[in-house]
Each structure stands twice: as structure tokens, then as C-alpha cells.
Amino acid sequence: MHQMNRKPNRTRFSFRGTAESFSSDNRGAVAIIFAFSIVILVAFVGSAVDYGRWMSARSQQQSAIDAAVLAAGRTFQVTDGNVATAVNTAQQYYAQLRSRLVVNDNTNFTVSNDGKTVTATSRAGLKTPFLSAV
């Protein structure tokens, strides 16, 4: 019986060679770039949608507050200076007209001591479904 002298087949590992072949291999690069691009694109579109919702809510809030203050002023005039009735009227108008997009709405109405000024102060938040996800 004849024996062959064979050396075991050893694979040489070269980090440098592996790194070079990895850096020169561009298969799948388009998919990775597309994935990153789509994430950025969705973030921009979501930002635009949330910004539009914010602008709409702000405009609705401003209109509701303006109408409520005018109603309070008129009520103050026709009720011979009844502050409580004027403030109550403002709150009712505001509750009907305010934007439903806002959360944590803190709006207050006051009438000055001399009865010449009705003031509203408001602070509210807005849910941002797209930006909160980013």
C-alpha cells in the first residue's frame, strides 16, 4: 500500500486581504444608501406634516381666543360691568372654537380693574406623531 504524503489544507487568513476585498466589494451598496435615504426622506416629510399641523392649530387657537375676548368685551358692556359673566362667556366661546389638535391647554381670561381691557393668556402643546417617532 502506497501512502501519499499530503499536507493538510490550511487556509491562510489575512486581515489586510479581507479588508481590501471588503472595501472593494460594492454589491448591495445601493440598498444601504437607499435605506438611509428613505429614513431621512420620511423624517423630512414627517417634519413638514407636523409643522403644518402646528401652524393650523396655532391659527385656530388665535382665532378662538380673539373671538372669545371680543365676546367677553361685549358681554361686559351689556351686563353693566359684570366681570364673572364676561369671563364665563369668554371661556364658553373658547371651549367651542378652540383647536382639537392641542393638548395640555391652559387658557385664562381676565378683565382689567377699570373694565377697559379683556386679556387672554394661553399655553398649549401639540402632539407630533411624526417628529416624536424620529
PyMOL commands that set and color helices and strands:
alter all, ss='L'
color gray80, all
select helices_A, chain A and resi 15-24+29-78+83-97+129-133
alter helices_A, ss='H'
color red, helices_A
select strands_A, chain A and resi 102-111+118-126
alter strands_A, ss='S'
color yellow, strands_A
deselect
rebuild
show_as cartoon
